Amino acid sequence: MEVASLPAALELVAGGGAGLSPEKRAVLGASLLLLQRDYRFERVWFWGCIQGVRGAYYIAEGLGPDRAAPRSRLYSLNCVEWSFLPPATEEMVAQAEQLKGRFQGDPSFEYEHIEINAEDAERLFEDGKEPTIKEEARLVATIEQIDRAVGIIPRGAFLKTPLGSVHENRNFEGLSLMEAKKLSSYFHFTEPFNLKNKTLLEKADLDPSTDFLDSLEHDIPQGSWTVQLEKGDTVVVLRSLLWLGLMFYHVPMTKQYGYIYFGTGEKNFDLPFML
Amino acid sequence: ARGAPPTVSNGFQRPPSAPLLRRRRRSPPRALSAAGARRAATPVPNAGRNGAAVPPGKPAAGPPPPPPPRRASQATAAALPQRLGFDPYQTQEPKSAYQTYAVGRDQASERAHGPYQPHEPGYGLHQPGHSPYDDQIPDPKSRMLAIQNAKAYLLKSSTTSGLNLYDHLANMLTKILDEQPTNAVDIIENISKDVKWAQFQKKMDTLRDEHEILPAFEAAEKRKALFLKANGEGDEELEEEIGETPLPNVMETAFYFEQAGIGLSKDESYHIFLALKKLVSVQPIQTCRFWGKILGLEMNYIIAEVQYHEGEEEEETEEEEVIEEGGKRRGDVEDEDEETEKEDEPPKSTYKPPPVIPKEENGTGANKYVYFVCNEPGKPWVKLPPVTPAQIVCARKIKKFFTGRLDAPVVSFPPFPGNEANYLRAQIARISAGTHISPIGFYQFAEEEGDEEEEGGGGRDTYEENPDFQPLSVVEMVDSLSTWVHHVQNILKQGRCVWLNPFQKSEEEEEDEEEEKEEEPDELQQEIGPPLLTPLSEDEGIQNIPAWTAQPSTNLIPQYAVAILQSNRWPGAYAFASGRKFDNIYFGWGHKYSPENHSPALPPPVQAEYPSGPEITETRDPTLEEELAFKAAKEEALAAAEEEDDEEDVEDDEEEDDD
């Protein structure tokens, strides 16, 4: 969620019980602005917090002029000093998917005994070391997976220019209450997968400047999002059941929206049994 | 044009440009060059047009030409700025200070001036670089006609939408000039769309408004009702309220948890506070506590943990019926078999269902507290039924999301004996047993004069507050887990807190049971769990993760920090301690943490239909050789037997030999 709207936004997502202490809230307002200054980000989003066993990671993302470009991610253990995270590679993501269990809370912690297939094993064993993966890499991979899978925005909030870059839509005035209850009004803010598979009839209804992303309608498994009206039906809160802890809020007919993650950073593989 | 015809001076002319569009104008005065100082003074709707009218390539220097008469209200024919060298079909390059945003706009309007209808004079005479009027003195009448034709065309209504281009362009320009967006030329199409959309929106506005806001209004009414004081409260009741009240101070607890970032928003906490107050005033409650919030798919649950005054409880008979029915279900199978087939009776089922373990009494063990739930503060509180051991045992095997409706069925394997209300109650019992903790020394065992053995060997199950409690410092509370103890009884595998041998139950079945006891003497051993008030350091971790994570709420101000514990076995369970105050709370989805994926229980193996023995065991049919060999062997035996007979009867052999 945007830095500028962080205090109000935290109030709106507090229905899940997780939030930030007053100390963290106070320091985030200042330290994220400084991040914006130092790294010349156009926008800084507070992504959320991953709880480890011994400590927590606070994550922030910085966006450049093209909002759909890969975002720079930073993490901090105390919300005061931030360090850059390396960009996520497919290899990292594949390795991290095999790790199970909680995060430890120490970025230099090394996970051992990960199972890898034979090809990778040959490559790595050339060094003579056992394959290990650092918690930092796991953190990067997890954030990337979460963003790819459940990072969402309301329809119409971003526009794609003919040149391909993506900007905020200044004319976006919020979804209406009816629209806000439907899953088709929300898009995954990542490279679309299903867009090409739509029929021509469906494509004819799309507006290429606003409908350039996948919507949540066809997410598998169906029912992996809960849509609730909170605070006396004034806020729409979407919670993901695949990554427990991701919350998206939107106040209908206003420009306020955003998503945040408060959780342990583990995918909910039991989802099909739980629905 | 109503104005004087354009004059020629100094090689260039400024045409009298009356406005084509009638529009009110509120924009600030434009930047001026020396040539047009006077023009800025008069309220001119489109000074930009003047600027556009300056022919490119001609110097702006020179004495200002006489200002052509123009009025904002003049809607009649505008001057066609088609003078020497000026061609509306060429792109205009801004060369004077009058060039503003409306350059492009003027192009469109000037193009509209051009004769492009076949019947209009000058049609087909256009040459790029020259205007059709180059070689003639402009005839105002034909020009006026052309303008009027153009305007009439613009005013033509569309057959599909009923709009006309004239009004649309007027609205669009009004909107642009009112709002003055940056880079308007880039978003002009969107603006056009918005203007059209706004047209239609007005007609449906009232309907949509009424329909949409209704649910929010109702919810607001309910929440407002919380804040109204009940009528008829006299002074006496007020005093009662201020004195001893079972109502917990929800805001205070919320404040301590907020120091760690846990908790709901202040608004919601206050609503819950008032809702609890309502509950306390309605039910005869001795102690009350905000237990926590469990999230669901459609709605969430807000849970209050309550203890009734002694003697005020109502016996719920419905739950007992449910249990009995569940126990009877398996027994019915046997009866049906007996009733249907009396001629050919299939073998009787030897299946005896396991005995139903009775639930604990209200007020003890897992049913020590009564729980009330509501979906949102303002909605009525619903009491949850007491929990039975069978429900707890089954709840340990399944993992399902709550939907938010208490009567929703729980579809699972093994089949859950109950609906969502029972499942919720079972999970609440498990969470309470696993994560309700207090600082060591806060509770102590009551001084008992009786034997411990009277309680069935399960240990003490009552505690009381310790009046001599000395709170430990926050640092000590955080450093070591042995400074915290569980104050809720552990639930055994059986599903109860106090172990009960089901075979020692009623006297009616004693005769049968004696037989059974002989068959299964060793299977039911008494289950023992950790006793009450065991410290947390005895809690097992999961793989390499400790069961609890302890942190102070802040490292910057240790004097006022609060000790916070988070459970790793039940993510979402928190506890805080600060001085003499402590509390537990739960915010989550209501499931236990397991690093391994949940594997549902497999169905049991297929039951054997009959006991297998040698007489009904299938064997392979004998092959032909075997049969012949058997026959030959039989004949040999017969022959051998007959030979023995032959000694007595020789004639038979001779007869057989002949045959």
Boltz contact constraints between the chains, C-beta under 6 A:
constraints:
  - contact:
      token1: [A, 11]
      token2: [B, 265]
      max_distance: 6.0
  - contact:
      token1: [A, 14]
      token2: [B, 264]
      max_distance: 6.0
  - contact:
      token1: [A, 14]
      token2: [B, 265]
      max_distance: 6.0
  - contact:
      token1: [A, 17]
      token2: [B, 293]
      max_distance: 6.0
  - contact:
      token1: [A, 17]
      token2: [B, 587]
      max_distance: 6.0
  - contact:
      token1: [A, 19]
      token2: [B, 261]
      max_distance: 6.0
  - contact:
      token1: [A, 20]
      token2: [B, 261]
      max_distance: 6.0
  - contact:
      token1: [A, 21]
      token2: [B, 259]
      max_distance: 6.0
  - contact:
      token1: [A, 21]
      token2: [B, 260]
      max_distance: 6.0
  - contact:
      token1: [A, 21]
      token2: [B, 261]
      max_distance: 6.0
  - contact:
      token1: [A, 23]
      token2: [B, 554]
      max_distance: 6.0
  - contact:
      token1: [A, 53]
      token2: [B, 545]
      max_distance: 6.0
  - contact:
      token1: [A, 53]
      token2: [B, 549]
      max_distance: 6.0
  - contact:
      token1: [A, 100]
      token2: [B, 595]
      max_distance: 6.0
  - contact:
      token1: [A, 101]
      token2: [B, 595]
      max_distance: 6.0
  - contact:
      token1: [A, 102]
      token2: [B, 545]
      max_distance: 6.0
  - contact:
      token1: [A, 171]
      token2: [B, 190]
      max_distance: 6.0
  - contact:
      token1: [A, 177]
      token2: [B, 212]
      max_distance: 6.0
  - contact:
      token1: [A, 226]
      token2: [B, 297]
      max_distance: 6.0
  - contact:
      token1: [A, 232]
      token2: [B, 219]
      max_distance: 6.0
  - contact:
      token1: [A, 232]
      token2: [B, 220]
      max_distance: 6.0
  - contact:
      token1: [A, 232]
      token2: [B, 223]
      max_distance: 6.0
  - contact:
      token1: [A, 233]
      token2: [B, 215]
      max_distance: 6.0
  - contact:
      token1: [A, 233]
      token2: [B, 216]
      max_distance: 6.0
  - contact:
      token1: [A, 233]
      token2: [B, 219]
      max_distance: 6.0
  - contact:
      token1: [A, 234]
      token2: [B, 216]
      max_distance: 6.0
  - contact:
      token1: [A, 269]
      token2: [B, 597]
      max_distance: 6.0
  - contact:
      token1: [A, 270]
      token2: [B, 399]
      max_distance: 6.0
  - contact:
      token1: [A, 270]
      token2: [B, 598]
      max_distance: 6.0
  - contact:
      token1: [A, 273]
      token2: [B, 399]
      max_distance: 6.0
  - contact:
      token1: [A, 273]
      token2: [B, 598]
      max_distance: 6.0
  - contact:
      token1: [A, 273]
      token2: [B, 600]
      max_distance: 6.0
  - contact:
      token1: [A, 274]
      token2: [B, 399]
      max_distance: 6.0
  - contact:
      token1: [A, 274]
      token2: [B, 400]
      max_distance: 6.0
  - contact:
      token1: [A, 274]
      token2: [B, 401]
      max_distance: 6.0
